[in-house]
Amino acid sequence: MSEVLALFEEHERNSRWFEESYKRLVEKYDGMFVAIHKQEIVAFDEDPSKLREKILAKGLSLMTVMVEYVSKKPLEFILYYDYSRLYG
């Protein structure tokens, strides 16, 4: 199996685990970014930059870790695109 395919399959397993575990995770990690590796939380932090440092300090590759935000509140997104980059 190719390395890329293996990464996609592991991401799929992590994603499925995250969805199935969300209710339990939100009780412990509400308002945090969590790093998931092989269906386990390996690090967490409110600050994604600090979480990145923790992941790297554990010797893990960012390619093999899935990062998600956990929150009891639904997230709202505002999408913004700077059209001036296209036209001017």
Backbone as XML, in Angstrom:
<?xml version="1.0"?>
<chain id="A" units="angstrom">
  <residue number="1" name="MET">
    <atom name="N" x="0.840" y="-1.176" z="0.000"/>
    <atom name="CA" x="0.000" y="0.000" z="0.000"/>
    <atom name="C" x="0.889" y="1.245" z="0.000"/>
  </residue>
  <residue number="2" name="SER">
    <atom name="N" x="0.501" y="2.235" z="-0.767"/>
    <atom name="CA" x="1.314" y="3.452" z="-0.842"/>
    <atom name="C" x="1.222" y="4.231" z="0.466"/>
  </residue>
  <residue number="3" name="GLU">
    <atom name="N" x="2.245" y="5.024" z="0.729"/>
    <atom name="CA" x="2.288" y="5.832" z="1.950"/>
    <atom name="C" x="1.135" y="6.832" z="1.976"/>
  </residue>
  <residue number="4" name="VAL">
    <atom name="N" x="0.817" y="7.409" z="0.830"/>
    <atom name="CA" x="-0.265" y="8.399" z="0.759"/>
    <atom name="C" x="-1.607" y="7.738" z="1.079"/>
  </residue>
  <residue number="5" name="LEU">
    <atom name="N" x="-1.845" y="6.570" z="0.507"/>
    <atom name="CA" x="-3.090" y="5.850" z="0.771"/>
    <atom name="C" x="-3.184" y="5.483" z="2.251"/>
  </residue>
  <residue number="6" name="ALA">
    <atom name="N" x="-2.081" y="5.069" z="2.839"/>
    <atom name="CA" x="-2.061" y="4.728" z="4.263"/>
    <atom name="C" x="-2.406" y="5.957" z="5.113"/>
  </residue>
  <residue number="7" name="LEU">
    <atom name="N" x="-1.891" y="7.139" z="4.737"/>
    <atom name="CA" x="-2.215" y="8.367" z="5.462"/>
    <atom name="C" x="-3.705" y="8.699" z="5.372"/>
  </residue>
  <residue number="8" name="PHE">
    <atom name="N" x="-4.275" y="8.541" z="4.183"/>
    <atom name="CA" x="-5.709" y="8.800" z="4.006"/>
    <atom name="C" x="-6.543" y="7.841" z="4.845"/>
  </residue>
  <residue number="9" name="GLU">
    <atom name="N" x="-6.167" y="6.584" z="4.850"/>
    <atom name="CA" x="-6.924" y="5.593" z="5.620"/>
    <atom name="C" x="-6.823" y="5.864" z="7.113"/>
  </residue>
  <residue number="10" name="GLU">
    <atom name="N" x="-5.645" y="6.248" z="7.588"/>
    <atom name="CA" x="-5.489" y="6.578" z="9.007"/>
    <atom name="C" x="-6.296" y="7.823" z="9.359"/>
  </residue>
  <residue number="11" name="HIS">
    <atom name="N" x="-6.292" y="8.810" z="8.472"/>
    <atom name="CA" x="-7.097" y="10.009" z="8.697"/>
    <atom name="C" x="-8.582" y="9.636" z="8.797"/>
  </residue>
  <residue number="12" name="GLU">
    <atom name="N" x="-9.027" y="8.747" z="7.935"/>
    <atom name="CA" x="-10.429" y="8.302" z="7.957"/>
    <atom name="C" x="-10.755" y="7.613" z="9.287"/>
  </residue>
  <residue number="13" name="ARG">
    <atom name="N" x="-9.874" y="6.762" z="9.776"/>
    <atom name="CA" x="-10.089" y="6.099" z="11.067"/>
    <atom name="C" x="-10.128" y="7.121" z="12.202"/>
  </residue>
  <residue number="14" name="ASN">
    <atom name="N" x="-9.201" y="8.091" z="12.170"/>
    <atom name="CA" x="-9.178" y="9.137" z="13.197"/>
    <atom name="C" x="-10.452" y="9.978" z="13.160"/>
  </residue>
  <residue number="15" name="SER">
    <atom name="N" x="-10.900" y="10.306" z="11.967"/>
    <atom name="CA" x="-12.105" y="11.111" z="11.797"/>
    <atom name="C" x="-13.335" y="10.376" z="12.335"/>
  </residue>
  <residue number="16" name="ARG">
    <atom name="N" x="-13.447" y="9.114" z="12.001"/>
    <atom name="CA" x="-14.568" y="8.296" z="12.475"/>
    <atom name="C" x="-14.535" y="8.202" z="14.010"/>
  </residue>
  <residue number="17" name="TRP">
    <atom name="N" x="-13.350" y="7.966" z="14.577"/>
    <atom name="CA" x="-13.186" y="7.871" z="16.021"/>
    <atom name="C" x="-13.580" y="9.188" z="16.690"/>
  </residue>
  <residue number="18" name="PHE">
    <atom name="N" x="-13.158" y="10.312" z="16.110"/>
    <atom name="CA" x="-13.484" y="11.625" z="16.653"/>
    <atom name="C" x="-14.998" y="11.827" z="16.694"/>
  </residue>
  <residue number="19" name="GLU">
    <atom name="N" x="-15.680" y="11.518" z="15.618"/>
    <atom name="CA" x="-17.134" y="11.678" z="15.562"/>
    <atom name="C" x="-17.825" y="10.785" z="16.581"/>
  </residue>
  <residue number="20" name="GLU">
    <atom name="N" x="-17.400" y="9.538" z="16.673"/>
    <atom name="CA" x="-18.013" y="8.590" z="17.600"/>
    <atom name="C" x="-17.740" y="8.952" z="19.058"/>
  </residue>
  <residue number="21" name="SER">
    <atom name="N" x="-16.622" y="9.599" z="19.335"/>
    <atom name="CA" x="-16.197" y="9.918" z="20.701"/>
    <atom name="C" x="-16.532" y="11.342" z="21.123"/>
  </residue>
  <residue number="22" name="TYR">
    <atom name="N" x="-17.180" y="12.111" z="20.250"/>
    <atom name="CA" x="-17.329" y="13.548" z="20.474"/>
    <atom name="C" x="-17.991" y="13.885" z="21.804"/>
  </residue>
  <residue number="23" name="LYS">
    <atom name="N" x="-19.067" y="13.206" z="22.158"/>
    <atom name="CA" x="-19.771" y="13.537" z="23.404"/>
    <atom name="C" x="-18.845" y="13.382" z="24.613"/>
  </residue>
  <residue number="24" name="ARG">
    <atom name="N" x="-18.055" y="12.344" z="24.625"/>
    <atom name="CA" x="-17.105" y="12.121" z="25.719"/>
    <atom name="C" x="-15.987" y="13.165" z="25.674"/>
  </residue>
  <residue number="25" name="LEU">
    <atom name="N" x="-15.502" y="13.462" z="24.479"/>
    <atom name="CA" x="-14.400" y="14.410" z="24.323"/>
    <atom name="C" x="-14.804" y="15.827" z="24.719"/>
  </residue>
  <residue number="26" name="VAL">
    <atom name="N" x="-16.018" y="16.226" z="24.391"/>
    <atom name="CA" x="-16.447" y="17.598" z="24.671"/>
    <atom name="C" x="-16.523" y="17.848" z="26.181"/>
  </residue>
  <residue number="27" name="GLU">
    <atom name="N" x="-16.795" y="16.813" z="26.952"/>
    <atom name="CA" x="-16.829" y="16.970" z="28.407"/>
    <atom name="C" x="-15.444" y="17.270" z="28.972"/>
  </residue>
  <residue number="28" name="LYS">
    <atom name="N" x="-14.417" y="16.731" z="28.352"/>
    <atom name="CA" x="-13.057" y="16.897" z="28.855"/>
    <atom name="C" x="-12.278" y="18.017" z="28.167"/>
  </residue>
  <residue number="29" name="TYR">
    <atom name="N" x="-12.541" y="18.245" z="26.873"/>
    <atom name="CA" x="-11.709" y="19.151" z="26.069"/>
    <atom name="C" x="-12.476" y="20.339" z="25.487"/>
  </residue>
  <residue number="30" name="ASP">
    <atom name="N" x="-13.608" y="20.713" z="26.087"/>
    <atom name="CA" x="-14.406" y="21.824" z="25.561"/>
    <atom name="C" x="-13.545" y="23.084" z="25.423"/>
  </residue>
  <residue number="31" name="GLY">
    <atom name="N" x="-13.587" y="23.690" z="24.242"/>
    <atom name="CA" x="-12.834" y="24.914" z="23.979"/>
    <atom name="C" x="-11.367" y="24.685" z="23.644"/>
  </residue>
  <residue number="32" name="MET">
    <atom name="N" x="-11.018" y="23.445" z="23.360"/>
    <atom name="CA" x="-9.623" y="23.093" z="23.082"/>
    <atom name="C" x="-9.465" y="22.541" z="21.657"/>
  </residue>
  <residue number="33" name="PHE">
    <atom name="N" x="-8.262" y="22.708" z="21.141"/>
    <atom name="CA" x="-7.846" y="21.986" z="19.950"/>
    <atom name="C" x="-7.236" y="20.682" z="20.435"/>
  </residue>
  <residue number="34" name="VAL">
    <atom name="N" x="-7.583" y="19.587" z="19.784"/>
    <atom name="CA" x="-7.034" y="18.288" z="20.163"/>
    <atom name="C" x="-6.266" y="17.695" z="18.990"/>
  </residue>
  <residue number="35" name="ALA">
    <atom name="N" x="-5.197" y="16.993" z="19.324"/>
    <atom name="CA" x="-4.394" y="16.294" z="18.321"/>
    <atom name="C" x="-4.705" y="14.805" z="18.454"/>
  </residue>
  <residue number="36" name="ILE">
    <atom name="N" x="-5.111" y="14.200" z="17.343"/>
    <atom name="CA" x="-5.500" y="12.791" z="17.332"/>
    <atom name="C" x="-4.503" y="12.015" z="16.495"/>
  </residue>
  <residue number="37" name="HIS">
    <atom name="N" x="-3.974" y="10.957" z="17.099"/>
    <atom name="CA" x="-3.015" y="10.085" z="16.425"/>
    <atom name="C" x="-3.373" y="8.645" z="16.777"/>
  </residue>
  <residue number="38" name="LYS">
    <atom name="N" x="-3.655" y="7.854" z="15.762"/>
    <atom name="CA" x="-4.034" y="6.445" z="15.952"/>
    <atom name="C" x="-5.185" y="6.304" z="16.946"/>
  </residue>
  <residue number="39" name="GLN">
    <atom name="N" x="-6.213" y="7.122" z="16.729"/>
    <atom name="CA" x="-7.446" y="7.110" z="17.496"/>
    <atom name="C" x="-7.231" y="7.373" z="18.991"/>
  </residue>
  <residue number="40" name="GLU">
    <atom name="N" x="-6.290" y="8.240" z="19.302"/>
    <atom name="CA" x="-6.040" y="8.685" z="20.671"/>
    <atom name="C" x="-5.756" y="10.182" z="20.680"/>
  </residue>
  <residue number="41" name="ILE">
    <atom name="N" x="-6.142" y="10.853" z="21.748"/>
    <atom name="CA" x="-5.745" y="12.245" z="21.951"/>
    <atom name="C" x="-4.316" y="12.212" z="22.470"/>
  </residue>
  <residue number="42" name="VAL">
    <atom name="N" x="-3.407" y="12.807" z="21.714"/>
    <atom name="CA" x="-1.998" y="12.800" z="22.112"/>
    <atom name="C" x="-1.548" y="14.151" z="22.668"/>
  </residue>
  <residue number="43" name="ALA">
    <atom name="N" x="-2.346" y="15.186" z="22.434"/>
    <atom name="CA" x="-2.033" y="16.518" z="22.965"/>
    <atom name="C" x="-3.282" y="17.388" z="22.811"/>
  </residue>
  <residue number="44" name="PHE">
    <atom name="N" x="-3.340" y="18.445" z="23.604"/>
    <atom name="CA" x="-4.449" y="19.400" z="23.493"/>
    <atom name="C" x="-4.001" y="20.756" z="24.015"/>
  </residue>
  <residue number="45" name="ASP">
    <atom name="N" x="-4.637" y="21.809" z="23.506"/>
    <atom name="CA" x="-4.341" y="23.165" z="23.956"/>
    <atom name="C" x="-5.394" y="24.113" z="23.396"/>
  </residue>
  <residue number="46" name="GLU">
    <atom name="N" x="-5.569" y="25.243" z="24.052"/>
    <atom name="CA" x="-6.465" y="26.290" z="23.533"/>
    <atom name="C" x="-5.832" y="27.012" z="22.355"/>
  </residue>
  <residue number="47" name="ASP">
    <atom name="N" x="-4.529" y="27.018" z="22.295"/>
    <atom name="CA" x="-3.772" y="27.739" z="21.276"/>
    <atom name="C" x="-3.214" y="26.745" z="20.244"/>
  </residue>
  <residue number="48" name="PRO">
    <atom name="N" x="-3.632" y="26.860" z="18.979"/>
    <atom name="CA" x="-3.155" y="25.902" z="17.978"/>
    <atom name="C" x="-1.638" y="25.931" z="17.770"/>
  </residue>
  <residue number="49" name="SER">
    <atom name="N" x="-1.016" y="27.086" z="17.975"/>
    <atom name="CA" x="0.446" y="27.162" z="17.844"/>
    <atom name="C" x="1.141" y="26.361" z="18.933"/>
  </residue>
  <residue number="50" name="LYS">
    <atom name="N" x="0.622" y="26.460" z="20.146"/>
    <atom name="CA" x="1.188" y="25.675" z="21.243"/>
    <atom name="C" x="0.930" y="24.192" z="21.041"/>
  </residue>
  <residue number="51" name="LEU">
    <atom name="N" x="-0.235" y="23.869" z="20.488"/>
    <atom name="CA" x="-0.542" y="22.464" z="20.200"/>
    <atom name="C" x="0.452" y="21.903" z="19.193"/>
  </residue>
  <residue number="52" name="ARG">
    <atom name="N" x="0.762" y="22.680" z="18.181"/>
    <atom name="CA" x="1.753" y="22.262" z="17.177"/>
    <atom name="C" x="3.086" y="21.942" z="17.842"/>
  </residue>
  <residue number="53" name="GLU">
    <atom name="N" x="3.508" y="22.811" z="18.766"/>
    <atom name="CA" x="4.768" y="22.587" z="19.480"/>
    <atom name="C" x="4.720" y="21.278" z="20.274"/>
  </residue>
  <residue number="54" name="LYS">
    <atom name="N" x="3.584" y="21.018" z="20.912"/>
    <atom name="CA" x="3.431" y="19.788" z="21.701"/>
    <atom name="C" x="3.502" y="18.550" z="20.813"/>
  </residue>
  <residue number="55" name="ILE">
    <atom name="N" x="2.872" y="18.626" z="19.651"/>
    <atom name="CA" x="2.889" y="17.501" z="18.709"/>
    <atom name="C" x="4.325" y="17.212" z="18.286"/>
  </residue>
  <residue number="56" name="LEU">
    <atom name="N" x="5.035" y="18.251" z="17.890"/>
    <atom name="CA" x="6.416" y="18.078" z="17.438"/>
    <atom name="C" x="7.328" y="17.606" z="18.569"/>
  </residue>
  <residue number="57" name="ALA">
    <atom name="N" x="7.072" y="18.076" z="19.793"/>
    <atom name="CA" x="7.878" y="17.664" z="20.949"/>
    <atom name="C" x="7.722" y="16.176" z="21.232"/>
  </residue>
  <residue number="58" name="LYS">
    <atom name="N" x="6.593" y="15.610" z="20.845"/>
    <atom name="CA" x="6.370" y="14.171" z="21.020"/>
    <atom name="C" x="7.011" y="13.356" z="19.902"/>
  </residue>
  <residue number="59" name="GLY">
    <atom name="N" x="7.634" y="14.062" z="18.940"/>
    <atom name="CA" x="8.284" y="13.368" z="17.836"/>
    <atom name="C" x="7.326" y="12.893" z="16.757"/>
  </residue>
  <residue number="60" name="LEU">
    <atom name="N" x="6.130" y="13.458" z="16.750"/>
    <atom name="CA" x="5.136" y="13.068" z="15.747"/>
    <atom name="C" x="5.204" y="13.986" z="14.536"/>
  </residue>
  <residue number="61" name="SER">
    <atom name="N" x="4.898" y="13.431" z="13.393"/>
    <atom name="CA" x="4.835" y="14.214" z="12.164"/>
    <atom name="C" x="3.463" y="14.865" z="12.056"/>
  </residue>
  <residue number="62" name="LEU">
    <atom name="N" x="3.427" y="16.108" z="11.630"/>
    <atom name="CA" x="2.152" y="16.796" z="11.435"/>
    <atom name="C" x="1.314" y="16.112" z="10.358"/>
  </residue>
  <residue number="63" name="MET">
    <atom name="N" x="1.954" y="15.354" z="9.495"/>
    <atom name="CA" x="1.239" y="14.627" z="8.441"/>
    <atom name="C" x="0.418" y="13.467" z="8.999"/>
  </residue>
  <residue number="64" name="THR">
    <atom name="N" x="0.787" y="12.980" z="10.174"/>
    <atom name="CA" x="0.118" y="11.798" z="10.719"/>
    <atom name="C" x="-0.831" y="12.123" z="11.865"/>
  </residue>
  <residue number="65" name="VAL">
    <atom name="N" x="-0.989" y="13.407" z="12.172"/>
    <atom name="CA" x="-1.836" y="13.830" z="13.286"/>
    <atom name="C" x="-2.993" y="14.661" z="12.752"/>
  </residue>
  <residue number="66" name="MET">
    <atom name="N" x="-4.193" y="14.351" z="13.225"/>
    <atom name="CA" x="-5.373" y="15.118" z="12.856"/>
    <atom name="C" x="-5.673" y="16.089" z="13.990"/>
  </residue>
  <residue number="67" name="VAL">
    <atom name="N" x="-5.908" y="17.352" z="13.670"/>
    <atom name="CA" x="-6.227" y="18.364" z="14.674"/>
    <atom name="C" x="-7.671" y="18.805" z="14.474"/>
  </residue>
  <residue number="68" name="GLU">
    <atom name="N" x="-8.420" y="18.802" z="15.573"/>
    <atom name="CA" x="-9.820" y="19.214" z="15.549"/>
    <atom name="C" x="-10.091" y="20.144" z="16.722"/>
  </residue>
  <residue number="69" name="TYR">
    <atom name="N" x="-11.104" y="20.983" z="16.572"/>
    <atom name="CA" x="-11.540" y="21.858" z="17.666"/>
    <atom name="C" x="-12.761" y="21.222" z="18.310"/>
  </residue>
  <residue number="70" name="VAL">
    <atom name="N" x="-12.786" y="21.193" z="19.641"/>
    <atom name="CA" x="-13.881" y="20.581" z="20.386"/>
    <atom name="C" x="-14.637" y="21.685" z="21.110"/>
  </residue>
  <residue number="71" name="SER">
    <atom name="N" x="-15.953" y="21.712" z="20.933"/>
    <atom name="CA" x="-16.745" y="22.766" z="21.561"/>
    <atom name="C" x="-18.178" y="22.319" z="21.775"/>
  </residue>
  <residue number="72" name="LYS">
    <atom name="N" x="-18.731" y="22.692" z="22.927"/>
    <atom name="CA" x="-20.149" y="22.441" z="23.197"/>
    <atom name="C" x="-21.023" y="23.347" z="22.335"/>
  </residue>
  <residue number="73" name="LYS">
    <atom name="N" x="-20.480" y="24.523" z="21.987"/>
    <atom name="CA" x="-21.220" y="25.480" z="21.166"/>
    <atom name="C" x="-20.955" y="25.207" z="19.696"/>
  </residue>
  <residue number="74" name="PRO">
    <atom name="N" x="-21.985" y="25.329" z="18.864"/>
    <atom name="CA" x="-21.749" y="25.190" z="17.423"/>
    <atom name="C" x="-20.822" y="26.296" z="16.926"/>
  </residue>
  <residue number="75" name="LEU">
    <atom name="N" x="-19.961" y="25.976" z="15.994"/>
    <atom name="CA" x="-19.040" y="26.959" z="15.434"/>
    <atom name="C" x="-19.723" y="27.745" z="14.321"/>
  </residue>
  <residue number="76" name="GLU">
    <atom name="N" x="-19.390" y="29.013" z="14.240"/>
    <atom name="CA" x="-19.864" y="29.853" z="13.151"/>
    <atom name="C" x="-18.653" y="30.290" z="12.353"/>
  </residue>
  <residue number="77" name="PHE">
    <atom name="N" x="-18.771" y="30.243" z="11.048"/>
    <atom name="CA" x="-17.678" y="30.640" z="10.178"/>
    <atom name="C" x="-18.104" y="31.821" z="9.335"/>
  </residue>
  <residue number="78" name="ILE">
    <atom name="N" x="-17.202" y="32.744" z="9.164"/>
    <atom name="CA" x="-17.409" y="33.848" z="8.230"/>
    <atom name="C" x="-16.348" y="33.678" z="7.155"/>
  </residue>
  <residue number="79" name="LEU">
    <atom name="N" x="-16.789" y="33.461" z="5.947"/>
    <atom name="CA" x="-15.856" y="33.289" z="4.844"/>
    <atom name="C" x="-15.617" y="34.635" z="4.188"/>
  </residue>
  <residue number="80" name="TYR">
    <atom name="N" x="-14.389" y="34.929" z="3.950"/>
    <atom name="CA" x="-14.012" y="36.218" z="3.379"/>
    <atom name="C" x="-13.015" y="35.953" z="2.256"/>
  </residue>
  <residue number="81" name="TYR">
    <atom name="N" x="-13.226" y="36.615" z="1.161"/>
    <atom name="CA" x="-12.274" y="36.515" z="0.067"/>
    <atom name="C" x="-11.969" y="37.921" z="-0.410"/>
  </residue>
  <residue number="82" name="ASP">
    <atom name="N" x="-10.705" y="38.224" z="-0.561"/>
    <atom name="CA" x="-10.280" y="39.545" z="-1.003"/>
    <atom name="C" x="-10.257" y="39.564" z="-2.528"/>
  </residue>
  <residue number="83" name="TYR">
    <atom name="N" x="-11.340" y="40.062" z="-3.123"/>
    <atom name="CA" x="-11.453" y="40.082" z="-4.589"/>
    <atom name="C" x="-10.483" y="41.049" z="-5.240"/>
  </residue>
  <residue number="84" name="SER">
    <atom name="N" x="-9.966" y="42.001" z="-4.491"/>
    <atom name="CA" x="-9.014" y="42.943" z="-5.075"/>
    <atom name="C" x="-7.768" y="42.219" z="-5.569"/>
  </residue>
  <residue number="85" name="ARG">
    <atom name="N" x="-7.481" y="41.063" z="-5.010"/>
    <atom name="CA" x="-6.337" y="40.284" z="-5.468"/>
    <atom name="C" x="-6.563" y="39.771" z="-6.901"/>
  </residue>
  <residue number="86" name="LEU">
    <atom name="N" x="-7.826" y="39.596" z="-7.249"/>
    <atom name="CA" x="-8.140" y="39.139" z="-8.618"/>
    <atom name="C" x="-8.146" y="40.292" z="-9.619"/>
  </residue>
  <residue number="87" name="TYR">
    <atom name="N" x="-8.634" y="41.433" z="-9.176"/>
    <atom name="CA" x="-8.898" y="42.524" z="-10.115"/>
    <atom name="C" x="-8.002" y="43.746" z="-9.932"/>
  </residue>
  <residue number="88" name="GLY">
    <atom name="N" x="-7.035" y="43.651" z="-9.090"/>
    <atom name="CA" x="-6.316" y="44.881" z="-8.998"/>
    <atom name="C" x="-5.052" y="44.843" z="-8.292"/>
  </residue>
</chain>
